[in-house]
């Protein structure tokens, strides 16, 4: 059997796969390595939007299409506007990200790209089986999530951050283009954690996402009607839908690193790079990719790459509580923003706080809510 051989095979051309590929082909250390990226989709549509907060100038600022330095958090009886300084909230459109990579990949002779579906990955033989043949990789990276494994693994709860977003242009000027709506819980909760997320591009143009943290996805019309009602309450007047995107991101504390071997590494959401409690992935993926490139130069086995932090345990407890009290999720976020400086919350979600600051965040919950966390804690420990 004729099998094509490569030094590195990257399975999946999403954010993690493309970021890793671009860093490998841009680093002279890997110029003698033969690299293959396998992706089933063409990646020529604006199918998603990535947002993240970052200090100062970032390495992807050249494809950032919008920045905000002010944000607002809303709920029925609480709202706070705040400066994000020293952070800037940044938006990257999927199509700009893909075009940037397409330009890079034409510049390197050691890079190969195949558009096909991956059928399986054989860990022992290090062979990737696709509809266009089999490929051997000395080292394999995969961003393909095994959802069946997550669903059937009962040790940790599995929630989803699921959403539909619409880029709309409204008749009336109802948006503040200088302020992102981080979370707006002032909508019917319907016994689950749900909020609106608004990225204003101008006074009458914004991306509005109806987002839930819950176990099950909704009928598509419920997302669309909720966005419609939200715009009506803002007095949008008539509006035009320019683009629509949707997604479902697993929120789980599953130990993804247990799936890694000496030569196979799971990356992106498949590697646990999504923050379990919020669904944020992009900046963590960027940071992890930089660490991974340095790690590769040390020639260490892949199963030594990932390290567990205390934030993993915080996220696990939060998911335990959110799984059991999903209808109370908004109250948890309200307490965090009401009892802490907003920047402390952002640093906490970005895993940049000290242990003392983390205690302050924990103490911001009510006695009843602390009881939920203590119950989850004792069940995990004992």
C-alpha positions, 0 to 999 in steps of 0.5 A: 500500500502506497502511503504518503509520509510527512513530518507533521500532519494537522487534521482540521483547518479551523482556528487552531489548525490554521494558527499552528500551520502558519506558525510552523511554515513561518519559522525557519526552524521547521523549514526542513519539515514536510507539513500537511494540513487536511481540511474538508471545507473550502474556508472561503466564507465568513462563517464565524466571528472570533472575539477576545480581549488583549493587552496592547498590540497583538500579532493578529492586529493586521486582520482585526476589523473592529476594536472596543475599549468600553463594555457594558454588562446588563441584567434586569435590575443591574447594569454597569458600563466600564472601560476595558483598559488596559485590555482592548476587545478585538474582533476578527472575521472568519473570512479575513482570518482564512484569507490571511492564511491562504496568502501565507501557505502559497509562500512555502514549498514544504507545506501541503494542503488537501481538501478532503474528509478525515475518516479516522486516525490510527494512533498506533500506526500514526496513519490518517485515513481520508477519502483521498487516501492514507497519510503517515505522520511522524507527529499528528495534531488533530482539532476534531472533537469526538462529541460521542465520547463527551456525551457518553462520559458521565464523570463531568457535566457537558453543557454547550455554548450554543448561539445564532448571530445575525449581522443586521443593519437597522433603520434607526441608530440604536447602537453605541459603536464604542461599547460592546455589550458583553452580556445582556441578561435582561431577556426572558431566561425560560429556566436556562442561562441565556443572554444577548451579546452585541458587537456594534460596528456603527450606530445602525449596524451590529452583530447580535448573538442570542447565546445560551449556556445549557445542555440542549440546543433550541429549534432554530426559529427560537434563536431568530425570534429572540433576536427579532424581539430584542431588536424590537425592544431597542426600537430598531425600526425595520432592519436588514439581515446581512449575514447569519452565523451559528455555533455550538461549543462544548463546555466541559472539564473533560480531561482532553489531555488523556487522549494525547500520546507521544506522537498525537496531540489534540489541539483547539477545542478537541485539546481542551483549549476552550475555557469550560465556563465561558466557551472562549477559545480564540486567545487561549488557542493563540497563546497555546499555539505559541507555547506548542511551537516552542515545545516542539523545538525541545523534541519532547513527547506530546503527552508532556505538553498539557499541564492542569491548573487550578482554573480547571478545577474552578471551571469544573465546579462552575459547570457542576453548579450550572448543570444543576442550577441552569436557571440560576446562571444569570444570577451567578454572573450578575453577582460577579459583576456587581461585587467585583471591579469588572476588570477583576472579572475579566482577568479571572476569566482570562486566568490571570488573577492571583489566588487572593483575587480569586478568593474575592471573586468567590466571596462575591456570591450569596450564601445560597450560591456559595452553598451550591459551590461547596456542595459541588466541591465536597462531591468532587473531593470525597 
